[in-house]
């Protein structure tokens, strides 16, 4: 993780201000590494840094927020599945020209929607 990210997380309140050496270098405690991994894991699951901040500390609520995030992901999967099916159908029909496809009754592309 680069220094700019660590400083950004400090500004966002995701990391506590660490102790510093006499030369001004930041000294992060070992548990910071675990917390940073947690932040990155949450981001991979689709949570924003604002979500991470809300889920940390005494705020809690991971279960409820995970349920909402899962519903969002499942809705997006359903939407992308429909897109993939439409694209497969367009390939099967042989759509090669958008204007010609729009006039063809067998064209599966959603021109009227």
N, C-alpha and C positions, 0 to 999 in steps of 0.2 A: 504494500500500500504506500502511495507516495505521501510526501509531507503535506502537500496542498490538501489532500483528502483529510488527513488527520486534523489539520487546522480548521478546515471547513466543519468537520464534525464537532470540534470544540465550539466554534461560533454558533452552531445549531443547538448546542446543549446536549449532544449525544455522548460526548466525552467530557469528563471533568478536567478542569485545568490541572495539568500534571505539575509535579515538583520540577524544579530546574536545578541544573548544576550551577556552579559559580560562573561558568562561561555562558550560561543561558540556554544550554541544551535541555530539552524536555526529557524527563525521566518517567516513563509510563510503567505502572505496576503490571505484573504478569497477567492479571485477570483482564487487562485491557485487550490482550490478544483474543481471548475467548469472546469478549463482548464484540470486537470488530468482526469476528467470524459470524457471530449471531446477526449483526447488522447485514452483512453480505448475504447470509442465508435468507433472511427476511426479504431482502430486495429480489433475490432470485425467485422467491415465491410470489412476487408481485406487490409487495408492500412498499410504500414510499417512505422516505426518511421521516416525514410527518407522522405516518402510521407507526414507525419504529419508535419515535419519541413518545407517542401516546401509549404504546404497549410496554414501555420500560418503566422500571421503578414501581411505585405503588399504584400506578394507574391500572395495570392489568388489562383484562378484557380480551386476551388473545383468543380464547375460545369463540367468543361472539364475532370478533373481527375475522377470524379464520373461516367461520361459517359464511360470512358475507363475501369474503374473497373467493371462497370455493364456488359460491353461486355465480359470481361474476365470471370466473374462469370457465365454468360449465356452460354459461350462456355464450361466451366467446367461442368455445369449442363447437357448440351447435351452429353458430353463425358461420364459422369457418368450414364446417362440414357441408353446409348448404352451398357455400361458394365453391368448394371443391367438386361437389356433385354437378353443379351447373357447368363448371369448366370442363369436366369430363364429358358431359352431354354435348357441349359445344364442339369438343374435339371429335366425338363420335359422329356428329352430324356433318362435320367437315367445314365448319365456319372458318373462313379465311379472310373475308372482307366484311367489315362491320356494317357498311351500308347494305350490301347484298344480304347479309344475315338478317338484318332488321326486316327485310321484306319477305324472307322465307318463313312460311308457316311452321316449319319444323324446328326453327331456331329456338334454343332454350334460353337464350339471354333475356334478361328481364327488361326489355325496352319499355313496356307499358307500365312498369311499377314505379 
